[in-house]
Structure formats: structure tokens, C-alpha cells
Amino acid sequence: MTAINDVVDLTREGEIAVITLDSPPVNALSAQLRAGIAQAVEQAVADDAAKAIVLTCAGRTFCAGADITEFGKPPKDPSLSAVQAVIEAAPKPVIAAIHGTALGGGLELALSCHYRVAVPSARCGLPEVKLGILPGAGGTQRLPRIVGAEQALEMITSGAHVTAKDAAAMGLFDKLVAEGNLREDAIAFAREVIASGAPLKKVRDLDEAIAPARGKPEIFAEFRKKNARKFRGFEAPEACIQAVEAAVEKPFEEGLKFERALFEKLVASEQSAAQRYAFFAEREAAKIPDIPKDTPTREIARVGMIGAGTMGGGISMNFLNAGIPVTIVETNQDALDRGLATIRKNYENSAKRGRLSMEDVEKRMALITPSLALDDLADCDLVIEAVFELMEVKKEIFTKLDGICKPGAIMASNTSYLDIDKIASVTSRPGDVLGMHFFSPANVMRLLEVVRGEKTEKDVVATAMALGKRIGKVAVCVGVAHGFVGNRMLSERQREANNLIMEGAMPWDVDRVLHDFGLPMGPFAMADLAGLDLGWTPENSTGETAKERLCEIDRRGQKNGKGFYDYDENRKATPSKVTEEIILDLSRAKGITRRAISDQEILERCIYPMINEGAKILQEGKALRASDIDIVWLTGYGWPVYRGGPMFYADTIGLDKVVAALETYAKSLGPDFEPAELLVRTAKEGKRISEM
Ligand code: T1G
């Protein structure tokens, strides 16, 4: 065996040279790995006894892409393209042996090989678009030459992983070999290739798969139209489409140059910086400084769910999806039946869309133990309550749970705002109590705020964080404060949105500005969707807000076709004259002289107070790091990932500008806008708040 460098070995098995890459954790294509591969291939080519070359990886996966930590730094030779040129110039077959996830540059490396074999559990993909870039080492030129333009467009603009089975069906993988026998089977495959005497085929020279798309711009026009909503605001998907068009219409080398030019532009863009930041921020959120990564966690074999309503049902589905049995407790049979029926309907809808088989639906429903008695929770390892959002009700439930739950069981509240320490104080075991705040729709939104109480045991926090990952959530550890992180910042935006429509804007102005900013919908459209009458009753209505006035005349939102907006039978929203009159009337009643308000002022007054509140959250130690706050907004509220999150966005604008604007607004609008001390200091020191 020859150690080419610290991360690349070269051995020979008979007439087969075997290059093994070993650069934990994911064999990302660092400069050292690239240099080692090029050198190993050159040595194997020079070795006359070697008739073919197998390129394989040790550890958990084949190369998972370029080393993202190298982005934004001066590039180091050899480039990945240079390594690919060495492989393509080899006069003997080079076979990529794939396990784990061959992603991005990893798949592009494999595409420069003559053949690709994989184990059935392997997956591959070109996820660069998720980082705000596009495949920059020939992926947009080589992939279409194997799978065709349409399939390539889907894969490259979605960044989705493709299973080995599907990759083989597309011709991306030449053979699926035995699980756990990759190296030996890849060597055997190499021997078959030698014995076949087949001429060496380079992917770059293939044309059959892309020829049908040639001279058909409508393929790309239709693809753009079909995906316009999904790609709204993003720069990278359009670049991906243009690169695939180039693969179809231009000679390979020209297409490669076109791809490189697009890549250079995107990798230097603000959007890509934001998306790369989000990639690492999501992984950073799993790290809690005072809780070691290997902290033993409690076994969660059965979950108890109190409440089968919208939240309780949605939360339960997360565990059912992960194969974890759930005991669902309601107060009466009707509520229980309704809850179970909703869960079943959701699953059957997924089955209709082909995401689940009916067998899967039945398997998941069979994991539910419905109950009308809290005592049935005695064997649960974790109990989550999603009952009415009132402290008295929460305290009553936890008092009962304290007497029912087995020793060591974790008791969690799904409260959106309330004080976990107060809830824990009614139990004899506050160390086993914490918040697990899911976001509606709970079976869809990825965010899970794990609310750590003052007395919550470290292993309980570690268990909730690990369980979050197990059920496909992004768990963020937050501190106890009204609204924790996300809703606390949302309250700031809501206050300003309501003030803005009193001062001169209309709901549709505010919604338009925030939608154009990249949010899925603005606060008033969101309120109509959720229902204006949440928590409203005629008895408690003061009539002092537009929302209450609307409820008073039975305009409850989408649910009854009219709220801030009027809705047609397809739920298409149009601004309502009724709403406009109510708002004008309220302004008059409050003695406010309405004025024209610019889009810029609307944006700043909705977003900057959120940034300010985020800084206060950091000052108070209620979030571990600014990037956690951004992950909360990216995964819980649909903040556009190409803007990185509220804190990253503040740095993009320039923290000094944000502070100056807050100070100006504070003079005219009052202390709500006084900039947080941390924000002022960070700006003064010329540092980035997103790095706090
Ligand atoms: N570069 C550097 N570090 C990476 C990395 C990468 N590409 N991928 C993962 N890591 C780190 C990650 O930060 C974490 O570090 C550890 O590995 C485990 O990751 C030329 C230019 C492979 C599916 O976008 O999707 O190729 O926190 O926690 O859940 O066209 O990592 O332990 O210190 O995510 O098992 C394209 C990104 C790059 C793939 C594994 N490739 N990675 O998931 O583990 S751009 C990607 C992933 C490119 C070319 C272009 C996932 C994974 P730490 P993890 P996981």
C-alpha cells in the first residue's frame, strides 16, 4: 500500500489499482484530498500492472461534496476540475465505488469516472442549489448527458437525493453491488470491464440522452413556469436551468465554461453566503456548550400526547412517522374520534399523493393507543401536553402527571409562550420537565424549540434534542421567556404591523412588502389563515383593534370566506372595502392623521424590531447563539433562506444602518425602538451580530 498523503491511499489487488479516500467526517473534497486523488490516479496510470482503477472511500460515505469550509477563501490547487481532467485522461477504466451519499462535487467526481457502482443503500445528488450555487465541476454538463435534460433539471434545481435504485434506473450507476461488499464487488466489476474489452466511454462524450431536448426551448420555458412559485426570490435555480440549457445547446467545453462563469457569480453572492451560513447554523444548533455530545439520553419507547386537536394530532404524527407508539388522551370520545380521524385523513392524503402506501397508513394508525384517561400515560417515557394555553390549566395537568408518570418519564409542555419554570414548580420532579414547542402545522414545520427550564436536567435536554433529530425536526435549545425566541420576536413584528395600518398603511400593503421580501405570507394573510377569532369572544372583545372589529361582524378569516381579505371559492384573497372602512374608522377614533407610508418604512418597522428583540434575547442568554435565532426563523416561520435569518440579514444591511434606523424611529415612535445594548456595541466594534 502507498500512502499518497494523510487522506489518500493507493493499493493494488492483482491488476486492479484501488485508491481509498479517508477524510472524516464526510470525505469532503478538501485541497489535500483533491491533491491526493490526482497523484494517486497518475501513479496508478503509470503502473503498467494496473489495468483498471477503483476509487473508493473509507468511513461513512463517498465524497459528500466540495469542502464548504473552503468557500470564500482563496482557492487552492488542484481544483476539482483539474482532478477530473486527470481521471478523464486516464487510458484505463476508472470506476467510482459509492456508498453513503455521493453529493455535489462527490457525484461530479464520480461522473468524471468511466463507471459508477454503488451499494443499494447509497444515495446521490447535486444539492449545490441549497447553498445558493450550482454544480461547479461539470455536474450541469455531465448529468444531462446521462439522464437527459428534464431529469437533470429536476435533480439540479431541487438538490434532492436520489436512491441508488433510481440512480441505476437512470443509468447514473452502472451496477448495484452487495451491501457491505462494495470494495470486493467494485474490484470484480473492474475485472469484468477489462475482460469485456469495451472501449473507454467518457460521460462528456455522450449525446444520446440530451439530443431529444436540442432545439426545444419550450422544455425550459415550461420548467420555469411550473416552478416559478418555488423558485421565487432565489438566484441559483435560474442559473441551474441556464446551465442545463447550455449542456443541450453548446459543445461540452463551452458548456463547462458557461457553468464556471455562473458558479463564480453565485458563489460570491449574498444569497449563497446566507445559504452556506444557514447550512452550518443548522448543525451548530445541535451543540449545547454545557451538555457534552455523548451525554446519555433516556430511552423513548412510548410517547403520551395529551390533546388530539390540531397541535396534539400534528405532534403525534411526528412520532408515528418515526415508528414510535403514541398514547393519545382526550377528555371526551368525540374529541378523540375527531383527532384520530384527522390524523388518518392527513395520512390518506399523503397516500393519494404517492408519498405513503396505504399499508404505511395502517401501520402508523396501529401505533396509536387512544384513551380517555390520563392514567393510561403511566407507561410512557415522554408525555407532551397540548392543552389550552392557560397557566392554570397547564399547572393542573402537570400536577396530575406528577402522580401518574413513571419515575424517569419526561414531562413536556407544548406551550407557545408560558413560563416552563412555573409549570415545573407544581411537580415533585422539575428536573424532568421542559418545553417542546412545535410549530403549526406540527407534522410539517421542521422547528422544535426545546425550552430548557432552570431545573431541567441535562440528560432531559439532551434526550429532547436527540428525539427532535430522530423525528426529523431541527431542535433549537432556548431559554424561558415569554414567547421563547420565535414568538417573542414575532410579537414585535405584529405590534408594528398593527400600528402601521392605523397610521396609514393597509393590511395588503404590509403583506405585499413582507411577501416581496421573501416571507411566505404577511401577518394579515397569516391571521386570516389561522382564524381571526382565535382567543376572541364577543364578551372579551374591546373593539379597539381591526381584528376584533372584523370578528364582531363575523369576518373570521379564510374559515368563513372573509377576514382582512375577501376570499373567493378558491380562497383567492382580494382586499376588502369593509376592512378598509373599519381601519379608517379606527384611525379616526384614535385621533390619528393617516399618512402615506413607504414600503421601506413598512419593511424596516416590521423587521428591525425583530432584530432588536433577537439581540435582547442574546443579551439575556435566552438563546445560545445568534445563528440559533436565525434557524428558528428559517425553520419555523419560512424566513427566506437566501437572506440567512433576521440576524444574518442585519449584517447584510449593515448593523450600523440598522442601529441608526432604530434610533431614528425611537425619536418619532417611542422606546419600543431603542436599540439593544448588544446591537449598539457590536455595531460600534464593527463586528457581525450573526456571529455572536
Ligand atoms: N463540507 C464541509 N463539511 C461538511 C460538508 C461539506 N460538504 N458536509 C458535511 N459537513 C460536515 C458538517 O458540517 C458536520 O460537521 C459533519 O460534516 C456531519 O454533517 C464543486 C461546490 C453529507 C448528507 O451540500 O448534506 O460540492 O457539525 O451533521 O446529518 O459542485 O452533511 O460534525 O463539525 O450534516 O449525517 C455540496 C452537504 C457541496 C452536502 C451528512 N455538498 N452535506 O448528513 O451529518 S458544494 C453538500 C450534507 C459542492 C461542487 C460544489 C450532509 C450529509 P460537524 P451532518 P449528516
Boltz pocket constraint, residues with backbone or C-beta under 6 A from the ligand:
constraints:
  - pocket:
      binder: B
      contacts: [[A, 25], [A, 26], [A, 28], [A, 64], [A, 65], [A, 66], [A, 67], [A, 68], [A, 69], [A, 80], [A, 101], [A, 103], [A, 104], [A, 105], [A, 106], [A, 108], [A, 127], [A, 128], [A, 131], [A, 134], [A, 135], [A, 136], [A, 137], [A, 139], [A, 280], [A, 283], [A, 284]]
      max_distance: 6.0
